[in-house]
């Protein structure tokens, strides 16, 4: 089953929102509809899918607006690789989110959609691209920086926490470091098992562990780094203490948790109330 993530749903906007939600054209690149969605419906890395399902017009509008916008179709927006990297990470995360919204209510998207990353696609920058292809464009734009893997979030708890702000070229280094820092605090992405002398790494970390090590070796001109050395450069004091307690441990991959990254909402959630003046 394939999902076209760029389908446009009609909706009304309050006068207050008209100027910030115009969509993207060959003369405009506007992330504001997606940013509004992130602020309103993402909290502590989880998504309020139930509320977003009933208020998806901004997300749908943003996705539709990307049809002919991108580094190929509108190069005037992309003066450097950082702009391209931020764009493709945002496109990846928004596409994954919209696919989950459309499949909702589900407990997991993978059995429903099979190979999620190959079956979910979007028409963007004049091309039909799967999530896997979008991810590869992000990697190329970022020089295969391993931190990028932790910034691209699937609608599954095992993929990590979705930030409530868009990725921006001028902040991309800080935001990528924050993505690694979040992973170090997430037991689904890194767990230290002292009983079995094992470091368990989630898929997004485990698959690029050698890239993290290679970058560390190159930066510090050494040849004997471990994944703990590499991750320690992004860690805070408490995280570094945890990493140091696992020196010499065996490294293995955690089973990926495909449970939907949904934030539980009470039946009378305030998200159902619309104070914008929309009817």
C-alpha positions, 0 to 999 in steps of 0.5 A: 500500500502506498500513501500520497503524503501531499494530498490537500484537504480543504480548510478555513483559516482565521484572519490572524493566520492567513499571512503565515499559512500561504503555502509554498510556490516557486516564489516562496518557501514557507515552513510556518504551517508545519511549524504550527503543527509541531508546536501544537501537536508534538510534546516531549517527542510524542505526537497528539495524533487524535487531535491532529487527525481532526485538524490536519489542514495545515499539515496537508497544505504544507505537504501539497505545497512542496510538489514543485519546491526543492533544491532542483526546482527552486534552487534560489532557496538553497544557497548551501548544503545546510539549507538542503539538509534542513529541507530534507530532514523536515520533509522526511519528518513531515511525510512520516507524520502525515502517513501516520495521521492518515493511518490513525487510529492504529497502534503501529504503522508497520503491519498496516503499511508493510515496509513503511520507509519504502511504501510511504512517498511524497511528490516533492521537488517535482519527483515522486520520492519514498521516505528512503529516497528522501533520507538518502537526499538528506544524507548526501546534503549533510555529507553522511554525518551520522547525526542525521540518522537521529534527526529523521524520525519515523512514527514509531517509539523506536525511532526517537523523539520528534522535536517540536521545532523545524530544522533550520539551516542557521541552527542545524549544527546545534539541532543535530547535536541535540538529536544525539543528546536526546538519543542518549537519554532514550532507553529505546536508543541506548540502554546499558546492561551492567548485568550482561556487560552490554550496551544496547543501541537502537537501530538509528544509532547502531547502523551508523556506529562506525560513522560516529567512530570514524568521525571521532578518529578523524577529528581527534587524530586517533585510531582506537576510538570506540562508540562510547568515545564518539557518543561522549562528545555529545553527552552532558556530564551525567550521560558521560558518566553513564557511558564511562561506566560501560567501558569495554562492554559488548555493543549490540542492537536493540529490537526496533519498537514500532509502537506508534509514537503517540501521546496519550490524550484524555477524552476532554483534551483541551486540544479539541477546543479551537480558540482561533475563531475558526468555524 
